[in-house]
Amino acid sequence: MQKQLQHTCDELVGSGAERGIQVSVYRHGEPVAEVVAGVADPATGRAVLPDTPFYNYSIGKGATATVAHLCVERGWFGPAGYETRVAELWPEFAAHGKEAVTLRHVLTHSAGVPGVPAGTTVADVCDWDTMCAGLADAEPWWQPGTAVGYHAYTFGYLVGELVRRATGRGIAQVLREEITAPLGVADELFFGMPEDQQPRLARLEDGPAGDFDMSTLPADLPMFRAAPMALLPTAALGNRPDMLGADVPAGAKTSARAIARMYAALLDEVDGVRLLPPARTREATARAASGPDQVFGNESTWALGYALGLPVPEGDSTETVFGMGGAGGSWAGADTATGTAWAVTKNVLSQDFGTANRLTGIVRAAG
């Protein structure tokens, strides 16, 4: 598998389809493949290394969800666990009829608040208090639990503010103290990345648009109601120092190795560290909600904070796979059926998951 993954990554970089790429695979808590290819920054020729962090849109939601499960397991949200009402910890959130929203609704993208306030800017996204105040005052799109719709930005602030109010610590601090430091990857997986660490990041590039032209889409689409054009994922947005430094737990700055190691520690011990007991992992990764996505229109199936299935579903059997893909084509997750965890990170933002699916095929073929 190591040789096949390396050959494929070298081929993708050599063809120009990818610039820099990482793949990391764990099985039953042990690393079984570690692949890098290409350059992190074409301007300097700096090579991709196993510990090079990439800004990965949305795959960071897997880390955000994992923090939430750890808080439930330790009783930090109170005895109701996943049924804890958001407003119990965050009273202001009850405005406009949102008092029934629970942590379970948040984790299954069924809370009904998928959109950021109209006029939200990048500076606003980087300001935690501004975003949480906007969410508290938001009017729901639907009654909680009656529909699902991808909470692209809002997911991270909803979970993060609950964590902050329950523990007295920011979600980035909890991530570091309870997950990344014990797993030995505190310098490879971040929400907000310290300024002095940012030169280590891979530089993002926009891939070819192909036949997709965003400007031709109707302006009244739900996706534009959920987030203005300025906040849609691009290389320019992901390379901004303010976005890199801010705690935006909808995404993460991570190496493939770090986030694969996190998923591995949800299934098994990794160097003596297991993040959740087996019963909690089973509950967290079981089907919890499904239906047409009210933002993007696709059929979606959710566990508690993780998407079920591969980026391109292959049938019901893939519901043993849980994880998160990100805009630009990165993916990270695990398969409960095989005990395998893997991640693909890259710096060319593609319009599909072709690269991740190709590499995933090699991982899954190896058993």
C-alpha positions as CSV (number, residue, x, y, z in Angstrom):
1,M,0.0,0.0,0.0
2,Q,2.8,2.4,0.8
3,K,4.4,1.9,-2.6
4,Q,1.1,2.2,-4.4
5,L,0.2,5.4,-2.6
6,Q,3.6,6.9,-3.2
7,H,3.5,6.0,-6.9
8,T,0.1,7.5,-7.3
9,C,0.9,10.7,-5.5
10,D,4.1,11.1,-7.5
11,E,2.1,10.6,-10.7
12,L,-0.5,13.2,-9.6
13,V,2.2,15.7,-8.9
14,G,4.2,14.9,-12.0
15,S,1.1,15.3,-14.2
16,G,0.4,18.8,-12.7
17,A,-3.0,17.6,-11.3
18,E,-1.6,18.2,-7.8
19,R,1.1,20.5,-6.4
20,G,1.7,19.0,-3.0
21,I,0.0,16.1,-1.2
22,Q,0.0,14.0,1.9
23,V,-1.5,10.7,2.7
24,S,-1.5,9.0,6.1
25,V,-3.0,5.6,7.0
26,Y,-3.4,3.9,10.4
27,R,-4.8,0.5,11.1
28,H,-5.8,-0.6,14.6
29,G,-3.9,2.3,16.1
30,E,-0.7,1.7,14.2
31,P,0.7,3.8,11.3
32,V,0.9,1.6,8.2
33,A,1.5,4.2,5.4
34,E,3.0,7.7,5.3
35,V,3.3,9.4,1.9
36,V,4.3,12.9,0.8
37,A,4.9,14.3,-2.6
38,G,5.4,17.7,-4.3
39,V,6.0,21.1,-2.9
40,A,4.2,23.1,-0.2
41,D,5.1,26.5,-1.7
42,P,5.9,26.7,-5.4
43,A,7.4,30.2,-4.9
44,T,10.2,28.9,-2.8
45,G,10.2,25.2,-3.8
46,R,9.7,24.2,-0.1
47,A,8.9,20.5,-0.1
48,V,5.9,18.9,1.6
49,L,7.0,17.0,4.7
50,P,4.9,14.7,6.9
51,D,4.5,17.4,9.5
52,T,3.5,20.2,7.0
53,P,0.1,21.6,8.0
54,F,-2.4,22.4,5.2
55,Y,-5.4,24.7,5.6
56,N,-8.2,22.1,5.0
57,Y,-11.7,23.5,4.6
58,S,-14.3,21.5,6.6
59,I,-12.2,18.4,7.4
60,G,-11.6,20.3,10.7
61,K,-15.3,19.7,11.5
62,G,-14.2,16.1,12.4
63,A,-11.9,17.6,15.1
64,T,-14.7,19.9,16.3
65,A,-17.1,17.0,16.6
66,T,-14.5,14.9,18.5
67,V,-14.1,17.7,21.1
68,A,-17.9,17.7,21.5
69,H,-17.9,13.9,22.1
70,L,-15.1,14.1,24.6
71,C,-17.1,16.8,26.5
72,V,-20.2,14.6,26.5
73,E,-18.2,11.6,27.7
74,R,-16.7,13.5,30.6
75,G,-20.0,15.0,31.6
76,W,-19.0,18.6,30.9
77,F,-22.2,19.4,29.1
78,G,-24.3,18.1,32.0
79,P,-26.3,14.9,32.5
80,A,-28.4,15.4,29.3
81,G,-25.4,14.8,27.1
82,Y,-26.4,15.1,23.4
83,E,-29.9,16.2,24.4
84,T,-28.5,19.3,26.2
85,R,-30.3,22.4,24.9
86,V,-28.0,25.0,23.5
87,A,-29.9,27.7,25.4
88,E,-29.2,26.0,28.8
89,L,-25.5,26.9,28.4
90,W,-26.0,29.9,26.1
91,P,-29.2,31.7,27.1
92,E,-29.0,34.3,24.4
93,F,-29.3,31.6,21.7
94,A,-33.0,31.1,22.6
95,A,-34.0,34.2,20.7
96,H,-36.5,33.9,17.8
97,G,-37.7,30.5,18.8
98,K,-34.4,28.6,19.0
99,E,-34.9,27.4,22.6
100,A,-35.5,23.8,21.5
101,V,-32.1,23.3,19.6
102,T,-30.0,20.6,21.2
103,L,-26.4,19.5,20.9
104,R,-27.7,16.6,18.9
105,H,-29.3,19.0,16.4
106,V,-26.1,20.9,16.1
107,L,-24.0,17.8,15.5
108,T,-26.4,16.5,12.8
109,H,-26.7,19.8,11.0
110,S,-30.4,19.9,11.8
111,A,-30.3,22.9,14.1
112,G,-31.8,25.2,11.5
113,V,-29.2,27.9,11.5
114,P,-26.9,27.1,8.6
115,G,-26.4,30.8,7.6
116,V,-24.2,33.5,8.8
117,P,-25.8,36.9,9.2
118,A,-26.2,38.9,6.0
119,G,-23.2,41.1,5.3
120,T,-20.8,39.0,7.3
121,T,-17.2,39.8,6.3
122,V,-14.0,37.9,6.6
123,A,-13.1,40.2,9.6
124,D,-16.3,39.2,11.2
125,V,-15.6,35.5,10.7
126,C,-12.3,36.0,12.5
127,D,-14.0,37.6,15.5
128,W,-15.5,35.0,17.8
129,D,-17.8,37.3,19.8
130,T,-19.2,38.9,16.6
131,M,-20.1,35.5,15.1
132,C,-21.6,34.1,18.3
133,A,-23.7,37.3,18.8
134,G,-25.0,37.0,15.2
135,L,-25.9,33.3,15.7
136,A,-27.7,34.0,19.0
137,D,-29.8,36.6,17.1
138,A,-30.4,34.4,14.0
139,E,-33.8,33.4,12.9
140,P,-34.1,29.6,12.2
141,W,-34.7,28.3,8.7
142,W,-36.6,25.3,10.0
143,Q,-37.8,23.8,13.2
144,P,-34.8,21.9,14.8
145,G,-34.7,18.3,13.9
146,T,-37.2,18.5,11.0
147,A,-34.6,18.9,8.2
148,V,-30.8,18.8,7.6
149,G,-28.7,21.4,5.9
150,Y,-25.0,21.8,5.9
151,H,-23.9,24.4,8.6
152,A,-20.7,25.3,6.8
153,Y,-19.5,28.1,9.1
154,T,-22.0,28.0,11.9
155,F,-21.3,24.4,13.0
156,G,-17.9,25.4,14.4
157,Y,-19.1,28.4,16.4
158,L,-22.1,26.5,17.8
159,V,-20.0,23.6,19.1
160,G,-17.2,25.9,20.1
161,E,-19.4,28.3,22.1
162,L,-21.0,25.4,23.9
163,V,-17.5,24.1,24.8
164,R,-16.4,27.5,26.0
165,R,-19.4,28.0,28.2
166,A,-19.3,24.4,29.6
167,T,-15.5,24.2,30.3
168,G,-14.4,27.8,30.6
169,R,-11.8,27.1,27.9
170,G,-11.9,28.0,24.2
171,I,-12.3,25.0,21.8
172,A,-8.8,25.4,20.5
173,Q,-7.4,25.1,24.1
174,V,-9.5,22.0,24.7
175,L,-8.4,20.5,21.4
176,R,-4.8,21.0,22.3
177,E,-4.9,19.9,25.9
178,E,-7.3,17.0,25.6
179,I,-6.5,15.6,22.1
180,T,-3.5,16.9,20.1
181,A,-1.0,17.1,23.0
182,P,-1.8,13.6,24.3
183,L,-1.5,12.3,20.7
184,G,1.8,14.1,20.1
185,V,0.5,16.3,17.2
186,A,0.0,19.6,19.0
187,D,2.2,21.3,16.4
188,E,0.4,19.8,13.4
189,L,-3.3,20.3,14.1
190,F,-4.8,23.7,14.9
191,F,-8.0,25.7,14.6
192,G,-6.2,29.1,14.9
193,M,-2.5,28.8,14.0
194,P,0.0,31.0,15.9
195,E,1.6,33.6,13.6
196,D,5.1,32.3,14.2
197,Q,4.0,28.8,13.0
198,Q,2.2,30.0,9.8
199,P,5.4,29.9,7.6
200,R,5.2,26.1,7.9
201,L,1.9,25.9,6.1
202,A,1.4,24.7,2.6
203,R,0.3,27.5,0.3
204,L,-3.1,26.9,-1.3
205,E,-3.8,27.3,-5.0
206,D,-7.1,27.4,-6.9
207,G,-7.4,24.5,-9.3
208,P,-9.0,24.7,-12.8
209,A,-12.6,25.6,-12.7
210,G,-13.5,23.2,-15.5
211,D,-17.1,23.6,-16.6
212,F,-18.1,25.1,-13.3
213,D,-18.7,28.9,-13.3
214,M,-19.9,30.3,-9.9
215,S,-20.9,33.6,-11.5
216,T,-23.7,31.8,-13.5
217,L,-25.5,30.5,-10.4
218,P,-28.7,32.3,-9.3
219,A,-28.0,34.8,-6.6
220,D,-30.9,33.6,-4.5
221,L,-29.6,30.0,-4.0
222,P,-29.6,28.8,-0.4
223,M,-25.8,28.4,-0.5
224,F,-25.5,32.2,-1.0
225,R,-28.0,32.9,1.7
226,A,-25.9,30.7,4.0
227,A,-22.6,32.5,3.2
228,P,-21.8,35.4,0.9
229,M,-19.5,35.0,-2.0
230,A,-16.6,36.6,-0.1
231,L,-16.7,33.7,2.3
232,L,-16.8,30.8,-0.2
233,P,-13.7,28.7,0.0
234,T,-10.9,29.9,-2.3
235,A,-7.1,29.8,-2.1
236,A,-7.0,33.6,-1.4
237,L,-9.3,33.2,1.6
238,G,-7.4,30.2,2.9
239,N,-4.0,32.0,2.6
240,R,-5.1,35.1,4.6
241,P,-3.1,35.5,7.8
242,D,-6.2,36.6,9.7
243,M,-8.1,33.4,8.6
244,L,-5.0,31.3,9.5
245,G,-4.7,32.8,12.9
246,A,-8.4,32.8,13.9
247,D,-10.3,30.0,15.6
248,V,-12.7,29.1,12.9
249,P,-13.6,25.5,13.9
250,A,-15.4,24.8,10.7
251,G,-12.0,24.0,9.2
252,A,-8.5,23.3,10.5
253,K,-4.9,23.7,9.7
254,T,-3.6,20.2,9.9
255,S,-1.3,17.6,8.4
256,A,-2.7,14.3,7.1
257,R,-0.8,12.5,9.8
258,A,-2.3,14.5,12.6
259,I,-5.9,14.2,11.7
260,A,-5.6,10.5,10.7
261,R,-4.0,9.9,14.1
262,M,-7.0,11.6,15.8
263,Y,-9.4,9.3,13.9
264,A,-7.3,6.3,14.7
265,A,-7.5,7.1,18.4
266,L,-11.3,7.1,18.1
267,L,-11.2,3.4,17.1
268,D,-8.2,2.1,19.0
269,E,-5.3,3.0,21.3
270,V,-2.6,5.1,19.6
271,D,0.6,4.9,21.7
272,G,-1.5,4.3,24.8
273,V,-4.1,7.0,24.0
274,R,-7.7,6.3,23.2
275,L,-10.0,9.4,23.0
276,L,-13.3,7.7,23.6
277,P,-14.5,4.4,25.0
278,P,-15.9,1.9,22.4
279,A,-19.5,2.5,23.3
280,R,-19.2,6.3,22.9
281,T,-17.5,5.8,19.5
282,R,-20.3,3.5,18.3
283,E,-22.9,6.1,19.3
284,A,-21.0,9.0,17.8
285,T,-20.5,7.2,14.4
286,A,-23.9,5.7,13.9
287,R,-26.5,7.1,11.5
288,A,-28.3,9.9,13.3
289,A,-30.0,12.0,10.6
290,S,-30.4,12.0,6.8
291,G,-32.4,13.7,4.0
292,P,-32.1,16.3,1.3
293,D,-29.7,19.0,2.3
294,Q,-31.6,22.3,2.5
295,V,-28.5,24.3,1.5
296,F,-26.9,22.4,-1.3
297,G,-29.7,20.0,-2.4
298,N,-27.8,16.7,-2.2
299,E,-28.8,13.7,-0.2
300,S,-26.9,13.6,3.0
301,T,-26.4,11.2,5.9
302,W,-25.0,12.2,9.2
303,A,-23.6,10.6,12.3
304,L,-23.1,12.9,15.3
305,G,-20.8,15.5,13.7
306,Y,-19.3,13.2,11.0
307,A,-20.6,12.6,7.5
308,L,-21.3,8.9,6.8
309,G,-19.9,7.4,3.6
310,L,-17.1,8.2,1.2
311,P,-17.0,11.5,-0.7
312,V,-18.6,9.6,-3.6
313,P,-20.9,7.0,-2.0
314,E,-20.5,3.4,-3.1
315,G,-23.6,1.9,-1.3
316,D,-24.9,1.2,2.1
317,S,-21.7,-0.6,3.2
318,T,-19.9,2.7,3.3
319,E,-21.9,3.7,6.3
320,T,-19.2,2.1,8.3
321,V,-17.0,5.0,7.0
322,F,-17.3,8.2,8.9
323,G,-15.3,11.4,8.5
324,M,-15.4,14.8,6.7
325,G,-14.4,16.0,3.3
326,G,-13.5,19.6,2.6
327,A,-13.9,22.1,-0.2
328,G,-10.9,21.6,-2.4
329,G,-10.9,17.8,-2.3
330,S,-9.2,16.9,1.0
331,W,-10.7,14.1,3.2
332,A,-10.1,12.5,6.5
333,G,-12.0,9.7,8.4
334,A,-12.1,6.1,9.4
335,D,-13.8,2.8,8.8
336,T,-15.2,1.1,11.8
337,A,-15.4,-2.2,9.9
338,T,-11.7,-2.5,9.3
339,G,-10.2,-0.3,12.0
340,T,-8.5,1.8,9.4
341,A,-8.1,5.6,9.6
342,W,-6.8,7.7,6.8
343,A,-6.4,11.3,5.5
344,V,-5.6,13.0,2.3
345,T,-4.5,16.6,2.4
346,K,-3.4,18.7,-0.6
347,N,-2.9,22.3,-1.6
348,V,-4.6,22.6,-5.0
349,L,-8.3,23.3,-4.4
350,S,-10.1,21.0,-6.9
351,Q,-13.8,21.0,-7.8
352,D,-14.2,17.3,-6.8
353,F,-12.8,14.5,-4.7
354,G,-11.1,12.6,-7.6
355,T,-7.7,12.5,-5.9
356,A,-9.1,11.6,-2.5
357,N,-11.3,8.9,-4.0
358,R,-8.4,7.4,-6.0
359,L,-6.1,7.2,-3.0
360,T,-9.0,5.9,-0.8
361,G,-9.5,3.1,-3.3
362,I,-5.9,2.0,-2.7
363,V,-6.4,2.1,1.1
364,R,-9.6,0.1,1.0
365,A,-8.3,-2.4,-1.4
366,A,-5.5,-3.2,1.1
367,G,-8.1,-4.4,3.6
